[in-house]
Each structure stands twice: as C-alpha cells, then as structure tokens.
Amino acid sequence: MVKERTRELNAVNTQLEETKEEVVMQNEELRQHRNDLENLVYERTHKLQLALQKAEEADRLKSSFLANMSHEIRDSHECYRRFCIGCWKVKTWTRK
C-alpha cells in the first residue's frame, strides 16, 4: 500500500513539475508579448507625434500663406481700383 501511494505521489509530482514548466514557459511568452506590445505602442505614439507636428506646421504655413495672399490681393485690387478711378477722372476732365 505504501509503495502504491508513493507511485501515485510520484506521478502527481511529475505532473506538477510538467505543469510548472508549462506555466513558466507561458509566463515568459506573456512577458515577451507584453514587451513587444509596449515597443509597438511607443513606435506608433512617436509616429503620431511626428505626424501631428507636421500637420500643425502645415496649418501654420497655410494660415501664413492665406494671410499674405489676402494682403497681396487687397493691395493689387486697391491699386487697380485707384487706377480705374484715375482713368475715369481723366476721361471726365478731358471731356469738359
């Protein structure tokens, strides 16, 4: 009876050791997977930050361009308007 119980306990002990090895391997796989995910999140966050900086710079450049163009158009339009008024006045004066 003792020998039989010893064999049973040895079998259970062997199963426990195998299970322990499996758990240790699974924990190592999980640790590696977690590290891979952390690296992936870091890389994507970095790329998103760069994209955000580029988008903000593009927005600033667009705003500056539009402000400059608006100024240039207004100046040109005002100059043309004054020229037309001047021509009209000259035409009007020469008719009198």
Backbone as CSV, one residue per row, in Angstrom:
resi,resn,N_x,N_y,N_z,CA_x,CA_y,CA_z,C_x,C_y,C_z
1,MET,0.804,-1.185,0.000,0.000,0.000,0.000,0.864,1.274,0.000
2,VAL,1.926,1.304,0.750,2.820,2.452,0.806,3.502,2.645,-0.549
3,LYS,3.928,1.518,-1.165,4.579,1.603,-2.464,3.616,2.156,-3.507
4,GLU,2.382,1.713,-3.421,1.371,2.188,-4.376,1.117,3.686,-4.185
5,ARG,1.009,4.098,-2.955,0.781,5.516,-2.659,1.985,6.356,-3.087
6,THR,3.193,5.820,-2.893,4.415,6.509,-3.297,4.428,6.697,-4.812
7,ARG,4.037,5.644,-5.561,3.967,5.738,-7.020,2.947,6.799,-7.453
8,GLU,1.814,6.814,-6.773,0.782,7.812,-7.086,1.310,9.231,-6.842
9,LEU,1.964,9.400,-5.701,2.515,10.722,-5.371,3.617,11.131,-6.344
10,ASN,4.442,10.171,-6.755,5.479,10.461,-7.743,4.858,10.877,-9.077
11,ALA,3.785,10.205,-9.463,3.105,10.559,-10.722,2.508,11.956,-10.632
12,VAL,1.878,12.254,-9.492,1.305,13.581,-9.294,2.412,14.631,-9.267
13,ASN,3.518,14.316,-8.624,4.654,15.233,-8.561,5.205,15.512,-9.966
14,THR,5.309,14.464,-10.784,5.777,14.624,-12.166,4.825,15.522,-12.947
15,GLN,3.532,15.312,-12.777,2.545,16.161,-13.448,2.665,17.616,-12.987
16,LEU,2.860,17.806,-11.693,3.013,19.163,-11.172,4.256,19.841,-11.745
17,GLU,5.344,19.100,-11.856,6.570,19.671,-12.416,6.374,20.042,-13.879
18,GLU,5.681,19.176,-14.623,5.403,19.476,-16.037,4.512,20.718,-16.156
19,THR,3.504,20.786,-15.293,2.607,21.939,-15.295,3.382,23.201,-14.936
20,LYS,4.271,23.085,-13.965,5.076,24.224,-13.565,5.927,24.709,-14.732
21,GLU,6.547,23.781,-15.457,7.360,24.154,-16.618,6.502,24.855,-17.680
22,GLU,5.297,24.361,-17.909,4.387,24.986,-18.865,4.031,26.404,-18.433
23,VAL,3.751,26.567,-17.140,3.401,27.893,-16.623,4.587,28.841,-16.765
24,VAL,5.778,28.358,-16.466,6.972,29.195,-16.602,7.157,29.604,-18.062
25,MET,6.961,28.681,-18.999,7.090,28.994,-20.427,6.011,29.991,-20.863
26,GLN,4.792,29.784,-20.387,3.708,30.710,-20.733,3.975,32.101,-20.170
27,ASN,4.481,32.168,-18.959,4.815,33.466,-18.365,5.898,34.182,-19.178
28,GLU,6.889,33.421,-19.642,7.943,34.009,-20.465,7.370,34.514,-21.793
29,GLU,6.475,33.738,-22.391,5.834,34.170,-23.637,5.005,35.434,-23.407
30,LEU,4.288,35.481,-22.305,3.493,36.665,-21.984,4.376,37.888,-21.747
31,ARG,5.486,37.680,-21.071,6.413,38.782,-20.832,6.949,39.312,-22.156
32,GLN,7.336,38.409,-23.046,7.849,38.819,-24.352,6.766,39.539,-25.162
33,HIS,5.558,39.011,-25.120,4.452,39.636,-25.846,4.161,41.039,-25.297
34,ARG,4.170,41.175,-23.975,3.949,42.476,-23.351,5.028,43.467,-23.787
35,ASN,6.284,43.033,-23.807,7.376,43.898,-24.248,7.203,44.307,-25.709
36,ASP,6.793,43.345,-26.546,6.557,43.657,-27.961,5.443,44.688,-28.112
37,LEU,4.381,44.528,-27.339,3.269,45.483,-27.407,3.694,46.862,-26.920
38,GLU,4.480,46.910,-25.869,4.967,48.198,-25.367,5.817,48.894,-26.421
39,ASN,6.673,48.134,-27.093,7.505,48.715,-28.157,6.638,49.210,-29.311
40,LEU,5.634,48.433,-29.663,4.736,48.815,-30.751,3.979,50.103,-30.405
41,VAL,3.485,50.194,-29.176,2.771,51.395,-28.733,3.718,52.599,-28.758
42,TYR,4.942,52.415,-28.308,5.922,53.502,-28.310,6.184,53.986,-29.737
43,GLU,6.412,53.044,-30.653,6.689,53.411,-32.050,5.509,54.152,-32.669
44,ARG,4.317,53.646,-32.472,3.138,54.288,-33.062,2.889,55.665,-32.453
45,THR,3.088,55.768,-31.154,2.914,57.064,-30.496,3.917,58.073,-31.061
46,HIS,5.144,57.625,-31.250,6.181,58.501,-31.804,5.798,58.942,-33.222
47,LYS,5.331,58.012,-34.039,4.919,58.352,-35.404,3.744,59.330,-35.397
48,LEU,2.798,59.108,-34.488,1.651,60.014,-34.394,2.084,61.407,-33.951
49,GLN,3.031,61.486,-33.040,3.526,62.784,-32.598,4.199,63.524,-33.761
50,LEU,4.983,62.793,-34.551,5.620,63.413,-35.714,4.578,63.881,-36.721
51,ALA,3.563,63.055,-36.956,2.507,63.432,-37.897,1.752,64.659,-37.390
52,LEU,1.503,64.715,-36.092,0.821,65.874,-35.514,1.661,67.135,-35.685
53,GLN,2.959,67.037,-35.444,3.839,68.193,-35.621,3.822,68.665,-37.076
54,LYS,3.882,67.726,-38.015,3.850,68.094,-39.428,2.519,68.757,-39.782
55,ALA,1.422,68.216,-39.257,0.098,68.793,-39.545,-0.013,70.202,-38.969
56,GLU,0.493,70.399,-37.762,0.445,71.730,-37.150,1.301,72.717,-37.941
57,GLU,2.469,72.274,-38.392,3.333,73.148,-39.197,2.653,73.482,-40.522
58,ALA,2.027,72.495,-41.143,1.308,72.743,-42.400,0.172,73.737,-42.180
59,ASP,-0.506,73.623,-41.064,-1.594,74.553,-40.756,-1.061,75.978,-40.581
60,ARG,0.062,76.107,-39.886,0.672,77.430,-39.713,1.093,78.013,-41.067
61,LEU,1.703,77.182,-41.906,2.124,77.657,-43.224,0.929,78.063,-44.074
62,LYS,-0.138,77.288,-44.003,-1.352,77.610,-44.767,-1.919,78.946,-44.304
63,SER,-1.997,79.125,-42.998,-2.530,80.380,-42.464,-1.673,81.570,-42.891
64,SER,-0.367,81.394,-42.821,0.538,82.464,-43.230,0.376,82.758,-44.722
65,PHE,0.290,81.715,-45.531,0.116,81.896,-46.976,-1.175,82.641,-47.275
66,LEU,-2.257,82.219,-46.639,-3.538,82.876,-46.891,-3.530,84.335,-46.443
67,ALA,-2.879,84.600,-45.332,-2.793,85.994,-44.871,-1.998,86.833,-45.866
68,ASN,-0.881,86.299,-46.342,-0.067,87.027,-47.324,-0.816,87.224,-48.636
69,MET,-1.483,86.176,-49.089,-2.216,86.284,-50.351,-3.365,87.272,-50.222
70,SER,-4.029,87.249,-49.108,-5.123,88.187,-48.889,-4.599,89.620,-48.965
71,HIS,-3.469,89.844,-48.334,-2.846,91.175,-48.355,-2.470,91.553,-49.794
72,GLU,-1.842,90.625,-50.516,-1.424,90.907,-51.892,-2.632,91.186,-52.791
73,ILE,-3.670,90.424,-52.636,-4.874,90.620,-53.461,-5.511,91.960,-53.137
74,ARG,-5.623,92.280,-51.847,-6.213,93.570,-51.465,-5.404,94.727,-52.027
75,ASP,-4.075,94.634,-51.892,-3.223,95.714,-52.406,-3.382,95.853,-53.913
76,SER,-3.343,94.744,-54.625,-3.476,94.793,-56.091,-4.843,95.314,-56.484
77,HIS,-5.857,94.842,-55.798,-7.218,95.269,-56.108,-7.371,96.770,-55.849
78,GLU,-6.823,97.233,-54.746,-6.907,98.662,-54.410,-6.158,99.495,-55.443
79,CYS,-5.000,99.036,-55.860,-4.215,99.750,-56.870,-4.993,99.810,-58.182
80,TYR,-5.561,98.700,-58.599,-6.346,98.660,-59.838,-7.564,99.575,-59.736
81,ARG,-8.222,99.554,-58.590,-9.400,100.389,-58.381,-9.025,101.874,-58.492
82,ARG,-7.930,102.239,-57.847,-7.486,103.641,-57.904,-7.103,104.040,-59.336
83,PHE,-6.447,103.111,-60.033,-6.084,103.382,-61.418,-7.337,103.621,-62.267
84,CYS,-8.332,102.777,-62.082,-9.585,102.936,-62.838,-10.280,104.258,-62.497
85,ILE,-10.293,104.614,-61.234,-10.897,105.881,-60.822,-10.130,107.036,-61.449
86,GLY,-8.790,106.924,-61.426,-7.961,107.967,-62.028,-8.240,108.089,-63.520
87,CYS,-8.358,106.953,-64.201,-8.654,106.994,-65.640,-10.024,107.609,-65.880
88,TRP,-10.956,107.263,-65.073,-12.312,107.800,-65.225,-12.308,109.318,-65.021
89,LYS,-11.556,109.782,-64.001,-11.483,111.213,-63.721,-10.801,111.946,-64.886
90,VAL,-9.723,111.353,-65.405,-9.036,111.971,-66.527,-9.965,112.048,-67.718
91,LYS,-10.708,110.984,-67.987,-11.644,110.959,-69.101,-12.717,112.002,-68.896
92,THR,-13.211,112.091,-67.674,-14.266,113.044,-67.364,-13.745,114.469,-67.522
93,TRP,-12.515,114.741,-67.062,-11.957,116.085,-67.130,-11.663,116.491,-68.573
94,THR,-11.214,115.526,-69.359,-10.858,115.885,-70.730,-12.092,116.144,-71.570
95,ARG,-13.230,115.616,-71.185,-14.453,115.852,-71.927,-14.988,117.248,-71.652
96,LYS,-14.707,117.775,-70.528,-15.252,119.106,-70.165,-14.595,120.184,-70.863
